[in-house]
């Protein structure tokens, strides 16, 4: 499950980065370039590893997930307000 999830996240991150560079080649896109590069490196390292990777338990990271959800919902609301107000 974790290899498949990492692969899907990697494909999504690469797609977002490539489409961002194609639509508007701005220097701001270089700030987010390490994310797909890290995911690609992690995926290649996990494929080359012969031993099984332990499953990740998210119960210990509950507060981090709550903070991330709050942060992304704040950014989404900020962007939606910016779209509808001139």
C-alpha positions as CSV (number, residue, x, y, z in Angstrom):
1,X,0.0,0.0,0.0
2,X,2.7,2.5,0.9
3,X,4.7,2.0,-2.3
4,X,1.5,2.5,-4.4
5,X,0.6,5.6,-2.4
6,X,4.1,7.1,-2.8
7,X,4.0,6.4,-6.5
8,X,0.7,8.1,-6.9
9,X,1.8,11.1,-4.9
10,X,5.0,11.3,-6.9
11,X,3.1,11.2,-10.2
12,X,0.8,13.9,-9.0
13,X,3.6,16.2,-7.8
14,X,5.5,15.8,-11.0
15,X,2.3,16.6,-13.0
16,X,1.6,19.7,-11.0
17,X,5.2,20.9,-11.3
18,X,5.4,20.3,-15.0
19,X,2.0,21.9,-15.7
20,X,3.0,24.9,-13.6
21,X,6.2,25.4,-15.5
22,X,4.4,25.0,-18.9
23,X,1.5,27.4,-18.1
24,X,3.4,30.2,-16.4
25,X,7.2,29.9,-16.3
26,X,7.7,32.0,-13.2
27,X,10.6,31.9,-10.7
28,X,8.1,31.2,-7.9
29,X,7.8,27.6,-9.3
30,X,11.4,26.9,-8.4
31,X,10.5,27.2,-4.7
32,X,8.3,24.1,-5.0
33,X,10.7,22.1,-7.1
34,X,12.3,20.2,-4.2
35,X,9.0,18.5,-3.4
36,X,8.7,16.4,-6.5
37,X,12.5,15.8,-6.5
38,X,12.3,14.5,-2.9
39,X,9.3,12.3,-3.8
40,X,11.1,10.9,-6.8
41,X,14.3,10.2,-4.8
42,X,12.2,8.5,-2.0
43,X,10.3,6.4,-4.5
44,X,13.5,5.2,-6.2
45,X,15.1,4.5,-2.8
46,X,12.0,2.5,-1.8
47,X,12.1,0.5,-5.0
48,X,15.7,-0.3,-4.6
49,X,15.3,-1.5,-1.1
50,X,14.9,-5.2,-0.8
51,X,13.5,-5.4,2.7
52,X,9.9,-4.6,3.4
53,X,9.1,-1.1,4.7
54,X,7.0,-0.9,7.9
55,X,3.6,0.5,7.6
56,X,3.2,4.1,8.8
57,X,0.8,4.7,11.7
58,X,-0.8,8.1,11.6
59,X,-2.2,8.0,15.1
60,X,0.9,9.6,16.6
61,X,0.8,12.4,14.1
62,X,-2.7,13.5,14.8
63,X,-1.8,17.1,15.9
64,X,0.4,17.5,12.8
65,X,-2.4,16.4,10.5
66,X,-4.9,18.8,12.2
67,X,-2.5,21.7,11.8
68,X,-1.9,20.8,8.1
69,X,-5.6,20.5,7.5
70,X,-6.2,23.9,9.1
71,X,-3.4,25.5,7.2
72,X,-4.6,24.2,3.8
73,X,-8.2,25.1,4.5
74,X,-7.1,28.6,5.4
75,X,-5.1,28.9,2.1
76,X,-8.0,27.5,0.2
77,X,-10.4,30.0,1.7
78,X,-8.0,32.9,1.1
79,X,-7.7,31.9,-2.6
80,X,-11.5,31.5,-3.0
81,X,-12.1,34.9,-1.5
82,X,-9.5,36.4,-3.8
83,X,-11.2,34.8,-6.8
84,X,-14.6,36.2,-6.1
85,X,-13.6,39.7,-4.8
86,X,-11.9,42.1,-7.2
